[in-house]
């Protein structure tokens, strides 16, 4: 398939809370065709405007939107939730599930998650869904001389667990996103893109918190400074080179705009990113 782009709907989460369907209509009117949902609540309908899977599919079809992927919380690796997300995904048409975020304090915790992803990923695969791990910066912390993300990859089946590389967070972890994307090879066919403002003085967050810091949700919230994010094309990341490198990968499928934070209205934000990124597709 030709590489396409889309929007991770977490980028407009506040607008979705105000008016779910109306926000989808605006996303479609901007020009987006593909979307990535997010399921952070075990009550799946609570994540989609209290709509059932069939109701959501109806709205997406009406608007010419295609839900191709979804982010899920770690809870969805548990057997009691895995079947529910499979059922929901099949009806909506989703074919990819990405672990949204995880934290680690030891190698044992990394290995435990890898085991869970192998097990859940096998179940998802049997039901037509590909499991992905979506990184932030903490996965580029080293344990025993290896990146946490590399340990995850070494301990998961390459056909069962792939990587949705967030290029911004890779950069904030001190890694060249293009080089790491190439290193991932066929295990990376989904990408997340936003941009880094020129005003950010320290790019590598480990130079801020220390390379041995304990990184948990509290630390992540503390580090989520709104002014450390900007829309695609408004910052210093070499997005043309990233897009080109991604499009050269024969297995590449989708690049998603994901705007963690913005000082603009969220819909204005994703429209700016659309106007920029669409030039490359």
C-alpha positions as CSV (number, residue, x, y, z in Angstrom):
1,X,0.0,0.0,0.0
2,X,1.0,3.6,-0.5
3,X,2.0,5.3,2.7
4,X,-0.8,7.5,4.1
5,X,-1.1,9.9,7.0
6,X,-3.8,10.5,9.6
7,X,-4.6,11.9,13.0
8,X,-4.3,10.4,16.5
9,X,-7.5,11.7,18.0
10,X,-5.8,12.2,21.4
11,X,-4.7,15.5,19.7
12,X,-8.3,16.8,19.9
13,X,-9.3,15.1,23.1
14,X,-10.7,18.3,24.8
15,X,-12.8,19.0,21.7
16,X,-14.1,15.5,21.6
17,X,-15.2,15.8,25.2
18,X,-17.2,18.9,24.3
19,X,-18.8,17.5,21.1
20,X,-17.6,14.1,19.9
21,X,-19.4,13.9,16.6
22,X,-19.0,17.6,15.9
23,X,-15.3,17.3,16.4
24,X,-15.1,14.3,14.0
25,X,-16.9,16.4,11.5
26,X,-14.4,19.2,11.8
27,X,-11.5,16.7,11.6
28,X,-13.0,15.4,8.3
29,X,-13.6,18.9,7.0
30,X,-9.9,19.7,7.6
31,X,-9.1,16.9,5.2
32,X,-8.0,14.0,7.4
33,X,-9.1,10.6,6.1
34,X,-7.5,8.2,8.6
35,X,-7.7,8.4,12.3
36,X,-6.2,6.5,15.3
37,X,-8.5,6.2,18.3
38,X,-7.5,5.9,21.9
39,X,-9.0,3.6,24.5
40,X,-7.9,4.6,28.0
41,X,-11.0,3.3,29.8
42,X,-12.0,-0.4,30.0
43,X,-15.5,0.8,29.2
44,X,-14.8,1.2,25.5
45,X,-18.0,3.1,24.7
46,X,-16.8,5.8,27.2
47,X,-13.9,6.5,24.8
48,X,-16.0,7.2,21.8
49,X,-18.7,9.6,22.8
50,X,-20.7,6.8,24.5
51,X,-21.3,5.3,21.2
52,X,-21.3,1.6,20.4
53,X,-18.9,0.2,17.8
54,X,-21.6,0.1,15.2
55,X,-22.7,3.7,15.9
56,X,-19.1,4.8,15.7
57,X,-18.6,3.0,12.4
58,X,-21.7,4.6,11.1
59,X,-20.4,8.1,11.9
60,X,-17.0,7.4,10.5
61,X,-18.4,6.1,7.3
62,X,-20.7,9.1,7.0
63,X,-17.8,11.4,7.3
64,X,-15.4,9.5,5.0
65,X,-13.1,8.7,7.9
66,X,-11.3,5.4,8.5
67,X,-10.3,4.2,11.9
68,X,-7.2,2.2,11.2
69,X,-5.6,2.0,14.7
70,X,-6.2,2.6,18.4
71,X,-4.1,3.3,21.4
72,X,-4.9,1.2,24.4
73,X,-3.9,1.2,28.1
74,X,-1.9,-1.6,29.6
75,X,-5.1,-3.1,31.1
76,X,-6.1,-4.2,27.6
77,X,-3.3,-6.8,27.7
78,X,-5.3,-8.6,30.4
79,X,-7.5,-11.4,29.1
80,X,-10.7,-9.9,30.6
81,X,-10.3,-6.8,28.5
82,X,-8.6,-8.2,25.4
83,X,-11.7,-9.9,24.0
84,X,-13.8,-6.7,24.4
85,X,-11.3,-4.6,22.4
86,X,-11.1,-7.3,19.7
87,X,-14.8,-7.3,19.3
88,X,-14.9,-3.5,19.2
89,X,-12.0,-3.2,16.8
90,X,-13.5,-5.8,14.4
91,X,-16.7,-3.9,14.1
92,X,-15.1,-0.5,13.6
93,X,-12.4,-1.9,11.2
94,X,-9.3,-1.2,13.3
95,X,-6.4,-3.5,12.5
96,X,-3.7,-2.1,14.8
97,X,-3.5,-1.7,18.6
98,X,-0.7,0.4,20.2
99,X,0.3,0.3,23.9
100,X,0.0,4.0,24.7
101,X,2.6,4.3,27.5
102,X,4.4,2.3,30.1
103,X,7.0,2.9,32.8
104,X,9.8,0.8,34.2
105,X,11.9,0.7,37.4
106,X,13.8,-2.5,36.7
107,X,14.8,-4.9,33.9
108,X,12.4,-7.4,35.5
109,X,9.5,-5.1,34.8
110,X,10.6,-4.7,31.2
111,X,10.8,-8.5,30.8
112,X,7.4,-8.9,32.4
113,X,5.8,-6.5,30.0
114,X,7.5,-8.2,27.1
115,X,6.0,-11.5,28.1
116,X,2.5,-10.0,28.5
117,X,2.8,-8.4,25.0
118,X,3.9,-11.6,23.5
119,X,0.9,-13.4,25.0
120,X,-1.7,-10.7,24.3
121,X,-0.2,-10.0,20.9
122,X,-0.6,-13.6,19.9
123,X,-4.3,-13.5,20.8
124,X,-4.7,-10.2,19.0
125,X,-2.9,-11.6,15.9
126,X,-5.2,-14.6,15.9
127,X,-8.1,-12.1,15.7
128,X,-6.7,-10.0,12.9
129,X,-5.0,-7.3,15.0
130,X,-1.4,-6.3,15.1
131,X,0.1,-5.2,18.5
132,X,2.5,-2.2,18.7
133,X,4.5,-0.5,21.4
134,X,4.4,3.3,21.2
135,X,7.4,5.0,22.8
136,X,8.0,8.1,24.8
137,X,11.5,9.1,25.9
138,X,11.9,6.8,28.9
139,X,12.3,3.7,26.6
140,X,15.7,5.1,25.7
141,X,17.0,4.9,29.2
142,X,19.7,2.2,29.5
143,X,19.6,-0.9,31.6
144,X,22.7,-3.1,31.5
145,X,24.0,-1.0,28.6
146,X,20.9,-1.5,26.5
147,X,17.9,0.8,25.7
148,X,14.7,-0.4,27.4
149,X,13.0,-0.5,24.0
150,X,15.8,-2.7,22.7
151,X,15.2,-5.1,25.6
152,X,11.5,-5.2,24.8
153,X,12.3,-6.0,21.1
154,X,14.8,-8.7,22.0
155,X,12.2,-10.4,24.2
156,X,9.2,-10.2,21.9
157,X,8.4,-12.0,18.7
158,X,9.0,-9.7,15.8
159,X,5.8,-10.8,14.1
160,X,3.7,-10.4,17.3
161,X,5.0,-7.0,18.6
162,X,5.9,-4.1,16.4
163,X,6.8,-0.5,17.2
164,X,4.9,2.7,16.4
165,X,7.8,5.1,16.6
166,X,7.2,8.5,18.0
167,X,9.9,10.5,16.4
168,X,9.6,13.5,18.8
169,X,9.9,11.3,21.9
170,X,12.8,9.4,20.3
171,X,14.6,12.7,19.8
172,X,13.8,13.7,23.4
173,X,15.4,10.4,24.5
174,X,18.7,11.4,22.8
175,X,18.1,9.2,19.7
176,X,18.2,10.1,16.1
177,X,14.7,9.2,15.0
178,X,15.7,8.4,11.4
179,X,18.6,6.1,12.4
180,X,16.5,4.3,15.0
181,X,13.6,3.9,12.4
182,X,16.1,2.3,10.1
183,X,17.4,0.1,12.9
184,X,13.8,-1.1,13.5
185,X,13.4,-2.3,10.0
186,X,10.2,-4.2,9.3
187,X,9.1,-3.9,13.0
188,X,8.2,-0.2,12.4
189,X,5.5,0.5,9.9
190,X,3.5,3.2,11.9
191,X,4.9,6.6,12.9
192,X,3.9,9.5,15.1
193,X,4.9,13.0,14.3
194,X,4.8,16.4,16.0
195,X,7.5,19.0,16.3
196,X,10.1,20.5,18.7
197,X,10.1,24.3,19.2
198,X,13.5,26.0,18.6
199,X,13.1,27.6,22.0
200,X,13.7,24.2,23.8
201,X,17.2,24.6,25.2
202,X,17.9,21.0,26.3
203,X,16.6,18.5,23.7
204,X,17.7,15.3,25.5
205,X,15.5,14.9,28.6
206,X,18.0,12.6,30.3
207,X,20.2,15.7,30.5
208,X,17.4,17.3,32.5
209,X,16.4,14.5,34.8
210,X,19.6,12.4,34.8
211,X,20.2,9.1,33.0
212,X,19.5,7.1,36.1
213,X,16.3,8.9,37.1
214,X,13.2,7.0,38.1
215,X,10.7,7.9,35.4
216,X,7.0,7.4,36.3
217,X,3.8,9.1,35.4
218,X,4.4,11.9,38.0
219,X,7.8,12.6,36.4
220,X,6.3,12.5,32.9
221,X,3.5,15.0,33.9
222,X,6.2,17.3,35.3
223,X,8.2,17.1,32.1
224,X,5.2,17.7,29.8
225,X,5.8,21.4,29.4
226,X,3.3,22.8,26.9
227,X,5.9,25.1,25.3
228,X,8.1,22.1,24.5
229,X,5.6,21.0,21.8
230,X,4.6,22.6,18.5
231,X,2.8,21.7,15.4
232,X,4.4,19.8,12.5
233,X,6.5,22.2,10.4
234,X,6.7,24.9,13.1
235,X,9.8,23.6,14.9
236,X,13.3,22.3,14.3
237,X,12.7,18.6,13.5
238,X,13.8,17.6,10.0
239,X,10.3,16.3,9.1
240,X,10.9,16.2,5.4
241,X,13.8,13.8,5.9
242,X,11.8,11.7,8.4
243,X,8.9,11.4,6.0
244,X,11.2,10.5,3.1
245,X,13.0,7.9,5.2
246,X,9.6,6.4,6.3
247,X,8.2,6.4,2.8
248,X,11.3,4.5,1.6
249,X,10.5,1.6,3.9
250,X,8.5,-1.0,1.9
251,X,6.4,-2.0,4.9
252,X,5.5,1.6,5.9
253,X,1.7,2.1,6.3
254,X,0.6,5.3,8.2
255,X,2.1,8.4,9.7
256,X,-0.1,9.9,12.4
257,X,0.0,13.5,13.6
258,X,-0.1,13.4,17.4
259,X,-0.1,16.7,19.2
260,X,0.4,16.1,22.9
261,X,0.0,19.7,23.9
262,X,-0.6,23.0,22.2
263,X,-1.4,26.6,23.3
264,X,-3.7,26.9,20.3
265,X,-7.2,25.5,20.0
266,X,-6.7,21.8,19.4
267,X,-8.6,21.9,16.1
268,X,-6.6,24.9,14.9
269,X,-3.5,22.9,15.9
270,X,-4.3,19.8,13.9
271,X,-5.3,21.9,10.9
272,X,-1.9,23.6,10.9
273,X,-0.2,20.2,11.0
274,X,-2.5,18.9,8.2
275,X,-1.6,21.8,6.0
276,X,2.1,21.1,6.5
277,X,2.2,17.3,6.4
278,X,-0.2,16.8,3.5
279,X,2.3,18.3,1.2
280,X,4.4,15.2,1.5
281,X,1.7,12.7,0.6
